[in-house]
Amino acid sequence: MQQDSDFQGRVSFLCGDWQVVALSGRTPVLPACSELVLSFFDALSHTLMSSREARAYPDVVTWAFWIRRASLEKAARRISKDARIRVGRGFALHIAPSNVPVNFAVSMTSSLLAGNITAVRVPSREFEQVRIICDAINSVLGSGFEAMRPYLAVMRYGHDDAINASLSSMCDLRVVWGGDATVAAFRAIAIPPRAIEMDFPDRHSLCVVDSSEYLKMDPSQVALLFYTDTYYSDQNACSSPRAVIWLGSGREEARERFYKALHDLVFKRYAMQPIQAVDKLNAFCELAAAGFRPLRAGSDNLLWRIEGCRADARLMDFKQPGGYFFDIDASSLEDALPLMDKRCQTVSCIGVDPAEVARMAAAHGARGVDRVVAVGHTMDLSFTWDGFDMIESMSRIIDA
């Protein structure tokens, strides 16, 4: 590892320092779900939940609630059912995505619970959520958790191949979140022969709606749940639906009610940037030029609803964030299968049983679909993500 002086001014540490990285090869790994880590996260949860500043950010509160002891002990009990000894792999390097502020903390949680020395590169953009969480971490580290200091560093630096290569040369585990281009760039940087890599590239997600069941629901409540899944993250989260698949009878009435309620909510809550309107128009034109026959419906740029396209995996090549939805008719769930390719991560459901969708995808050998959830739950935190059991994948077994 190059010394701190070699990267002077190019790396800033929000938590920890270069010593965490430089000494990581000599720092003993921890058992999976160790008492030290469980206690640390529980203290961190209490610190954040009692912070008025943190409570202003729902994603921070959601993560803080997830890391409380009662929640993490469920994961610990699951791990302990395997009688074999499970420990950390060693030094884990995490590259967080640039568009989901709290993702770095979610990735860090699994890594520390797995028993690893964990270094996380956070986005260059200075999200308030990142600062609030790191301030809380530093506070807890200085309040009885000195033993955790050798196990955690949070850093920020730009696109720097030299730093990436230096850190990668040391790691036992590399975790890369981001688009396909980010994953490809890091795959070109070698890691040690015994190291493993977990990549989380571009994904897309869907929402399926039973129209007749939706018409029995409160449209404003459904709109709020769908807004949470989509607009809250600007549709930047891989779990945010890009396509809405309509099933059942009463579709036209259901559609109009659904999009009106959603638009009313977006108008009140959402601040759209001018560039988003340009990007939506550009994506629409590219879609038309590619041979699709899209029809645009909607009164303004807050909500683009692309009608007239069939379920085709190529649609997702023209997706855009910020309220851009492919609106698709289907006679059955099976009609959605072309969109359930290996890039498909989450299917959310309105008036449809998630278990029915999961069974259908499995029965037809769908290469995608890692999660099926009720509307409003696509952003829920879990130790199973993109088909990985995160703690198990980030740790190793000592078989005896």
Residue, then its C-alpha position, 0 to 999 in steps of 0.5 A: m500500500q502506498q503511503d498517505s503522503d503519496f495520495q496527499g490531498r487526493v483522499s479525505f477520510l470521513c471516518g478512520d484513517w490510512q492506518v486502518v488500510a495500511l494495517s489491515g493485513r495484520t488486523p485479525v478478522l472477527p467472527a461473523c455477527s460478533e458481539l462487538v459489531l452488534s453492540f457498535f451498531d446498536a449504539l449507532s442506531h440509538t445515536l441516530m434515532s435520537s438526532r433531530e438532524a438525522r430524523a429529517y432524512p427518512d433513508v437515514v432513519t430507515w437504516a438506523f432502525w435496521i441496525r438496532r440490536a433486535s433487527l441484527e440479532k435475527a441475522a445472527r440467529r440465522i447465521s448461527k444455525d450453521a454449526r460451522i465457524r464463519v469469520g471475515r474474509g479480511f480487508a473489504l473494499h467497497i465502492a458505493p454508488s454515486n446516486v443512493p446516499v445511504n447505500f454505503a452504510v448498507s454495504m458497510t453493515s453487511s461487511l462488518l457483520a461478516g467480520n471484515i476490516t472494511a473501507v468504503r469509498v463514498p460518492s464525491r457528491e457531498f450528501e448530507q446523509v453521508r455526513i450525518i451518518c459519519d458524524a454519528i459513527n465518529s461519535v460512537l467510536g469515541s464513546g466506548f468503541e475504540a476496539m472498532r477503530p481498526y475495522l472501519a474507514v470511510m473515505r472520499y476521493g475522485h476517479d483515481d485509477a492509482i488509488n483504486a489499484s493500490l487499494s484493490s491490490m490489498c483486498d480480500l473482498r471487493v464490492v462494487w456498486g454502480g453502473d455497468a461502466t463502473v463495474a467494467a472499469f474495476r474489473a480491469i483492475a486486478i485483485p489478489p488471486r484469493a480475493i473475491e468480487m461482488d458486483f452490483p451493476d445496472r438493474h431495472s425493476l417493474c410494477v404489476v397492477d391488478s386493475s380491478e383490485y386497485l380500483k378497490m384501494d385508496p388511490s392517494q395511499v397507493a400513490l404515496l407508496f409508489y412515490t416512495d418506490t420511485y420519486y423519492s430516489d429519483q428512480n435512481a435506485c435499481s429497485s425503483p419500477r421503470a415499467v408498470i404492467w396492467l392486468g385485469s379488468g377496468r384498466e382504463e379507469a384504473r390507469e387514469r385514477f392511478y396516474k392522476a393521484l400520482h401526479d397530484l402528489v408529485f406536483k406537491r412534493y417533487a422538485m424536478q430539475p430542468i435537465q431531467a425534462v431534456d433527458k426524458l425527451n431525448a430518451f423518448c426520441e431515441l425510443a422512437a428512432a429504435g423502431f418502437r411506437p411510443l405514445r406520450a401521455g401526461s400533462d407536463n414533465l413531472l410524469w412521463r407515461i410511455e404508452g403503446c409499447r409491448a413488453d420488450a427487454r430492449l425498452m430498458d435500454f431507453k429508461q430514464p430517472g425522475g418520473y419516466f414510466f413504460d405503461i404496458d398492457a398484459s393479458s397475463l403475468e406471463d406477458a411480462l416475462p420478456l422484461m424479467d431478464k437477468r437485468c431485472q431485480t425487483v417486481s413490486c405488486i399492487g393487488v397481486d400476490p407477490a408469491e404468485v409472481a415469484r412462482m410464475a418467474a421460477a416456473h418459466g425459468a426467468r433469468g431475472v427477478d431477485r425480489v418480489v414485494a408489495v408496493g411501497h417496499t422496494m427500498d426495504l433493507s435486507f441482507t439478501w440483495d441481487g440474489f446474494d446472501m450478503i453476510e454469507s458471501m462476505s465471510r468464509i467458513i472454517d470447516a471442522 
